[in-house]
Amino acid sequence: MNRLLKLLLAAVPAVLLVFWMLPANAGRTAEAKGEPSQPLPAHIAEAPPETDWKAQAPSYWTEHLSSEVVQVCRDGGTERPWSGDHNNTKAEGVFHCSSCGAALFLSDAKFDSGTGWPSFTRPVDNSAVDLHTDTSLGMVRTEVTCATCGAHLGHVFDDGPRPTGKRYCINSICLLHLGS
Ligand SMILES: [Zn+2]
């Protein structure tokens, strides 16, 4: 028993020393620290600041975006629920438009809606998105598009949590998480 006690007494300071020597943020992922979790696509990084994104021809988007992004974000489709990278992420920072790089939503406004799509209570700024009445599929919904490039993002509903009561239901594939 005494030998076990001695072993424990020797082991505890050693373990504490190892933890003390670890950097304070060891074990935290880049996402948890709010650092960029996705690279900025080249077509956004290399675009001149004065780029008129809404004037880009359909051929520009098919050249620079994947067919999956084009189908949802340029052609108004909907990704399968629970299929997107950003549905469950708790990453801190800013979610940007995957077409043009404009800042759209903050992680602070993200909540788990249980729908299978990333959901937010508000955009980063009301001017970041445009809202349109959408009567497709026999329903009256409010479509959300990127105010900078016109990308289809998703829809907004009035069944969200406080404080806004809004649920911005956004296709994950239309978002880039670039950190804070
Ligand atoms: Zn955009």
Boltz pocket constraint, residues with backbone or C-beta under 6 A from the ligand:
constraints:
  - pocket:
      binder: B
      contacts: [[A, 97], [A, 98], [A, 99], [A, 100], [A, 101], [A, 102], [A, 146], [A, 147], [A, 148], [A, 149], [A, 150], [A, 151]]
      max_distance: 6.0
